[in-house]
């Protein structure tokens, strides 16, 4: 059985940064080719009780996101207001959409909040092109 770090490829797509309230922030784009699923974890400092974080999944045909298309959106609410939050967005890769994916998020806290995002992907199993090849 593989360990999580052997099964998933991780990529920091937004380094921790102070994000102003009501300001949309887009992560870096991840190349989803060769993956069957990509998951984003958006982490925030406490937002405040009843405050929310809206996360939108984007897909584009290039790594710059010039033709980004919104695939879905979810809103997460901070019930406690005193603990850091982690919003998880999962995307099952589809050939209908662009090869590059990212998340865009916005919070409604009373002040700027430290936020970051990480992407994790599980690679599609592909048998070796030549069964007689040793890959070390």
Order of alpha helices (4+ residues) and beta strands (2+ residues): alpha-beta-beta-beta-beta-beta-beta-beta-beta-beta
